[in-house]
Amino acid sequence: MESLLIVKTSSSLSFPLKSQLSSSCSHQTSQVSKCKALNGGEKSWPLPMRLQRPLATLEHVGSSDGSIINLRHRAGFAVNAASASDHPLESEPSNSPLKSVQGVLDAFYRFSRPHTVIGTALSILSVSLLAVERLSDISPLFFTGMLEAIVAALFMNIYIVGLNQLSDIEIDKVNKPYLPLASGEYSVKTGIMIVSSFAVMSFWLASVVGSWPLFWALFISFGLGTAYSIDLPLLRWKRFALVAAMCILAVRAVIVQIAFYLHIQTHVYGRPVAFSKPVMFATAFMSFFSVVIALFKDIPDIAGDKIFGIRSFTVRLGQERVFWICISLLQMAYLVAILVGASSSCAWSKYLTIIGHAALASILWTRARSIDFSRKEEITSFYMFIWKLFYAEYLLIPFVR
């Protein structure tokens, strides 16, 4: 603003001689008085040093047409504008209610670890469909029972991932600084309140539903999730790579497949316990996948795990070696799935299972070959890609017959 004022003055005004200035001022006695009065009042409007001398000299300057221009008035306007530009947001509220609500939702979204939430919901939906034997089984009763299981499981999922964050605040400051507890958006007290509330709501809903398979699924998940994370004697099993992997395998591969299938089979439909071929396939395949998730989740977190003494397989064997172990396990699982599909007597099931798993195996191999282990963000992105493959598998499982 200051520079614009100087440039404009030099281009539009012809500077008169000293005598001309005196003559002009002698004919404008009253204006000069006003200028002096203005000078006295300007102490409350300090100007930058580079503007003080020119403006003090050119109180009244004759323009090319003989008119008198009061630069003091213009300078005052410039200073007022500059002052306003220094505080452009003073008239606006710093935090609107909408932004506050968005901030709260965003923090809870990150706290809930949405990729695990999606995985839990999709897995229960997929396994529930395995209990469907005929088209008439898809009824309001089925959807009610499935929704009860999904909501109760999501409450428990938030308890488990929240407890893990409470136990890993210092580690997450290195590995995942964007999480609310690590970033300071949530206090420890807030985190404890959230995880406690969701654990209570999960068990309360299971008691209202009255399904024993659902209750035991939640209770075992609660026990393993607590033992995995909480830092108490003989617990915090995540410190031991093999035990940590077994915890994740037990929940993701066994509890989810068996317990939630039995919830629909016995509680919703009232049928006797029976494990079909698709259920056994889902349990076996997800055992492979759960091991991969348990191993792969530590690959991007090697820095923080080393600092805090978490002896994961990645810390002990190295990122690249564990990465290719995971890829090999998944490729083996896809090969078994293709063979299971080939043995199906149902034509549409055979083609969908073979083509679907062959496509996923090809995509996995192509992307794995392009990974750059020197870039953490690329490894993290690949881990999220593994979860997308996890989702895709649950879309294929209901078609295995």
C-alpha positions in Angstrom: 0.0 0.0 0.0 2.8 2.3 0.9 4.8 1.7 -2.3 1.6 2.2 -4.4 1.1 5.6 -2.8 4.6 6.8 -3.6 4.5 5.6 -7.2 1.1 7.2 -7.9 2.3 10.5 -6.4 5.4 10.6 -8.6 3.5 9.9 -11.8 0.5 12.2 -11.4 2.0 15.2 -9.7 4.5 17.8 -11.0 6.6 18.9 -8.0 6.8 22.8 -7.9 9.7 24.9 -6.9 10.1 26.0 -3.3 8.8 29.5 -4.2 5.7 28.1 -5.8 5.0 26.1 -2.7 5.4 29.2 -0.5 3.1 31.2 -2.8 0.5 28.4 -2.8 0.5 28.2 1.0 0.3 32.0 1.5 -3.0 32.0 -0.4 -4.2 29.0 1.6 -3.7 30.2 5.2 -6.7 28.5 6.5 -5.9 25.2 4.8 -2.3 25.4 6.3 -3.8 25.9 9.7 -5.9 22.8 9.2 -2.9 20.9 8.0 -1.0 21.9 11.1 -3.9 20.8 13.2 -3.8 17.6 11.4 -0.1 17.3 12.0 -0.7 17.6 15.7 -3.4 14.9 15.6 -1.4 12.4 13.7 0.5 11.1 16.7 -2.1 8.4 17.0 -1.4 7.2 13.5 2.3 6.3 13.2 3.6 5.9 9.7 6.5 3.8 8.4 9.8 5.7 8.4 10.1 5.8 4.6 6.8 7.7 4.3 7.3 10.3 7.1 9.7 12.7 5.3 7.9 13.0 2.0 4.5 13.4 3.6 5.8 16.0 6.1 7.3 18.0 3.2 4.4 17.8 0.8 1.6 19.0 3.1 0.1 20.9 0.1 1.4 20.2 -3.4 0.2 22.0 -6.4 -0.9 19.7 -9.2 -0.5 20.3 -12.9 -3.9 22.0 -13.0 -3.1 24.3 -10.0 -5.3 22.5 -7.5 -4.1 21.7 -4.0 -4.1 18.0 -2.9 -4.0 17.2 0.7 -1.7 14.1 0.9 -2.2 14.0 4.7 -5.7 12.9 4.1 -4.6 10.3 1.6 -1.9 9.1 4.0 -4.4 8.7 6.8 -6.6 6.7 4.5 -3.7 4.5 3.5 -2.7 3.9 7.2 -6.3 3.0 8.1 -6.5 0.5 5.2 -3.1 -1.0 6.2 -4.3 -1.3 9.8 -7.5 -3.0 8.6 -5.5 -5.4 6.5 -3.4 -6.4 9.5 -6.5 -7.7 11.2 -8.7 -9.0 8.4 -10.6 -11.5 10.6 -11.4 -9.4 13.6 -15.0 -8.9 12.4 -15.4 -12.6 11.7 -15.9 -15.3 14.3 -12.7 -17.4 14.7 -14.7 -20.7 15.0 -18.1 -21.2 13.5 -20.4 -23.9 15.0 -20.2 -25.8 11.7 -16.4 -25.9 11.8 -16.4 -27.0 15.4 -18.8 -29.9 14.6 -16.6 -30.9 11.6 -13.5 -30.8 13.8 -15.1 -33.1 16.4 -16.3 -35.6 13.8 -12.9 -35.6 12.0 -11.1 -36.3 15.3 -13.5 -39.2 16.1 -13.2 -40.5 12.6 -9.4 -40.8 13.0 -9.7 -42.2 16.5 -12.0 -45.0 15.3 -9.5 -46.2 12.7 -12.1 -46.3 9.8 -10.3 -49.0 7.8 -10.9 -51.5 10.7 -14.5 -50.3 11.1 -15.2 -51.0 7.4 -13.5 -54.3 7.7 -15.6 -55.4 10.7 -18.9 -54.3 9.1 -18.1 -55.9 5.8 -16.9 -59.2 7.3 -20.1 -59.6 9.4 -22.3 -58.8 6.4 -20.4 -61.4 4.3 -20.4 -64.1 6.9 -24.1 -63.6 7.7 -24.9 -64.2 4.0 -23.2 -67.7 4.3 -26.1 -68.7 6.6 -28.6 -67.9 3.8 -29.8 -71.2 2.2 -32.7 -70.0 0.2 -34.0 -66.7 -1.1 -36.8 -66.6 1.5 -34.1 -66.5 4.2 -33.4 -62.9 3.3 -36.1 -61.3 5.4 -36.6 -58.4 7.9 -35.6 -60.9 10.7 -32.3 -61.5 8.9 -31.5 -57.8 8.5 -32.4 -57.1 12.1 -30.1 -59.8 13.4 -27.3 -58.8 11.1 -27.6 -55.1 12.1 -27.6 -56.0 15.8 -24.3 -57.9 15.3 -22.7 -55.2 13.2 -23.5 -52.4 15.7 -22.4 -54.4 18.8 -19.2 -55.4 17.0 -18.4 -51.8 15.9 -18.8 -50.6 19.4 -16.3 -53.3 20.5 -14.0 -52.4 17.6 -13.8 -48.8 18.7 -13.0 -50.0 22.3 -10.1 -52.1 21.0 -8.5 -49.6 18.7 -9.1 -46.8 21.2 -7.4 -48.8 24.0 -4.5 -49.5 21.7 -4.1 -45.7 21.1 -4.2 -45.0 24.8 -1.4 -47.5 25.4 0.7 -46.2 22.5 0.5 -42.4 22.8 4.3 -42.0 22.9 4.9 -44.5 20.1 2.2 -42.9 18.0 3.8 -39.5 18.3 6.6 -41.1 16.1 4.6 -43.5 14.0 1.1 -41.9 13.7 1.2 -38.3 14.9 -2.1 -37.5 13.2 -4.1 -39.6 15.7 -6.1 -37.5 18.2 -4.3 -38.7 21.3 -0.9 -38.4 19.8 -1.6 -35.0 18.5 -3.2 -33.7 21.7 -6.7 -33.2 20.2 -7.9 -35.7 22.8 -6.7 -35.8 26.4 -6.1 -39.2 28.1 -9.3 -38.6 30.1 -11.3 -38.1 27.0 -9.8 -41.3 25.4 -10.6 -43.3 28.6 -14.2 -42.0 28.6 -14.7 -42.9 24.9 -13.4 -46.5 25.1 -15.2 -47.2 28.4 -18.5 -46.0 27.0 -18.2 -48.1 23.8 -17.3 -51.2 25.7 -20.3 -50.8 28.0 -22.6 -50.1 25.0 -21.3 -53.2 23.2 -22.1 -55.6 26.1 -25.4 -53.8 26.8 -26.6 -54.4 23.3 -25.5 -58.0 23.4 -27.5 -58.5 26.6 -30.6 -56.9 25.0 -30.3 -59.1 21.9 -29.8 -62.3 24.0 -27.6 -64.1 21.5 -24.9 -66.3 23.1 -22.7 -66.5 20.0 -22.8 -62.7 19.7 -22.0 -62.3 23.5 -19.0 -64.7 23.3 -17.7 -63.0 20.2 -17.7 -59.7 22.0 -16.3 -61.1 25.2 -13.4 -63.0 23.6 -12.6 -59.9 21.4 -12.7 -57.7 24.5 -10.3 -60.0 26.4 -7.8 -60.4 23.5 -7.9 -56.7 22.6 -7.3 -55.7 26.2 -4.4 -58.2 26.7 -2.9 -57.1 23.3 -2.6 -53.4 24.3 -2.8 -52.7 28.0 0.5 -52.3 29.8 0.1 -54.6 32.8 2.2 -57.5 34.1 1.9 -60.5 31.8 -0.1 -58.5 29.3 0.7 -56.1 26.5 1.0 -59.0 24.2 1.8 -56.8 21.2 5.4 -56.8 22.5 5.8 -60.4 21.4 5.5 -60.8 17.6 4.1 -64.3 17.6 1.5 -63.7 20.3 0.4 -60.5 18.7 -0.1 -62.2 15.4 -2.1 -65.0 17.1 -4.4 -62.4 18.8 -5.3 -60.8 15.5 -5.7 -64.1 13.8 -8.0 -65.4 16.6 -10.3 -62.3 16.2 -10.3 -61.7 12.5 -10.1 -65.3 11.3 -11.9 -67.4 13.8 -14.2 -65.3 16.0 -15.6 -63.2 13.2 -16.3 -66.2 10.9 -17.5 -68.7 13.4 -19.3 -66.7 16.0 -21.2 -64.3 13.7 -22.2 -67.1 11.4 -23.6 -69.0 14.4 -25.4 -65.8 15.5 -27.4 -65.9 12.3 -27.6 -69.7 12.0 -28.8 -70.4 15.6 -30.2 -67.2 17.1 -31.8 -65.7 14.0 -32.9 -68.8 12.1 -33.1 -71.2 15.0 -31.2 -73.9 13.1 -28.7 -76.4 14.6 -25.0 -75.8 14.5 -23.5 -76.8 11.2 -20.4 -75.6 9.4 -20.7 -75.6 5.6 -17.9 -75.6 3.1 -18.1 -71.8 2.5 -17.7 -71.2 6.3 -14.7 -73.4 6.5 -13.1 -71.8 3.4 -13.7 -68.3 4.8 -12.1 -69.3 8.1 -9.0 -70.8 6.4 -8.6 -68.0 3.9 -9.0 -65.3 6.5 -6.4 -67.1 8.7 -3.8 -66.4 6.0 -5.1 -62.8 5.6 -5.1 -62.1 9.3 -1.5 -63.2 9.6 -0.6 -60.9 6.7 -2.4 -57.9 8.4 -0.7 -58.7 11.7 2.7 -58.7 10.0 2.2 -55.9 7.6 0.8 -53.3 10.1 4.3 -53.1 11.7 6.2 -52.5 8.5 5.4 -48.7 8.4 5.9 -48.4 12.2 9.4 -49.7 12.4 10.9 -46.4 13.6 8.7 -46.0 16.7 8.8 -49.7 17.5 12.6 -49.7 17.6 12.7 -46.7 19.9 10.2 -48.1 22.4 11.5 -51.7 22.3 8.6 -53.4 20.5 10.2 -56.5 19.1 8.0 -57.0 16.0 8.9 -59.2 13.1 9.7 -56.1 11.1 12.2 -54.9 13.7 13.8 -58.3 13.9 13.8 -59.3 10.2 13.7 -56.0 8.4 11.0 -54.3 6.3 11.7 -55.8 2.9 11.9 -59.4 4.1 8.6 -59.2 6.1 7.0 -57.4 3.1 7.8 -60.3 0.7 6.7 -62.9 3.3 3.3 -61.2 3.4 3.1 -61.1 -0.4 3.9 -64.8 -0.6 1.3 -65.7 2.0 -1.4 -63.8 0.2 -0.4 -65.4 -3.2 -0.6 -68.8 -1.6 -4.1 -68.0 -0.2 -5.3 -66.8 -3.6 -4.0 -70.0 -5.2 -5.9 -72.1 -2.7 -9.0 -70.0 -3.4 -8.7 -70.6 -7.1 -8.5 -74.4 -6.5 -11.5 -74.3 -4.2 -13.4 -72.5 -6.9 -12.3 -75.0 -9.6 -13.8 -77.8 -7.4 -17.2 -76.2 -7.1 -20.1 -78.0 -8.8 -21.9 -74.7 -9.3 -20.9 -73.1 -12.6 -21.5 -69.4 -11.6 -19.7 -70.0 -8.3 -16.7 -71.6 -10.1 -16.2 -68.8 -12.6 -16.7 -66.0 -10.1 -14.3 -67.5 -7.6 -11.6 -68.3 -10.1 -11.7 -65.1 -12.0 -12.1 -62.9 -8.9 -9.2 -64.4 -7.0 -6.9 -64.5 -10.1 -7.6 -60.8 -10.7 -6.8 -59.9 -7.1 -3.6 -62.0 -7.1 -2.4 -60.3 -10.3 -3.2 -56.8 -9.0 -1.3 -57.5 -5.8 1.8 -58.8 -7.6 1.9 -55.9 -10.0 1.7 -53.3 -7.2 4.1 -55.1 -4.9 6.9 -55.0 -7.5 6.8 -51.2 -7.7 7.1 -50.5 -4.0 9.9 -48.1 -2.8 11.0 -49.1 0.7 12.8 -45.8 1.3 9.4 -43.9 1.4 7.3 -44.5 4.5 4.2 -42.9 2.9 4.4 -45.5 0.1 4.6 -48.4 2.5 1.7 -47.0 4.5 -0.3 -46.6 1.3 0.4 -50.3 0.4 -0.8 -51.3 3.9 -4.1 -49.6 3.2 -4.2 -51.4 -0.2 -3.9 -54.7 1.7 -7.1 -53.7 3.6 -8.8 -53.0 0.3 -7.9 -56.6 -0.8 -9.4 -57.7 2.6 -12.7 -55.9 1.7 -12.7 -57.4 -1.8 -12.3 -60.9 -0.4 -15.4 -60.5 1.8 -17.3 -59.5 -1.3 -16.3 -62.8 -3.0 -16.8 -65.1 0.0 -20.6 -65.2 -0.3 -20.3 -66.6 -3.8 -18.2 -69.6 -2.7 -20.5 -72.6 -2.9 
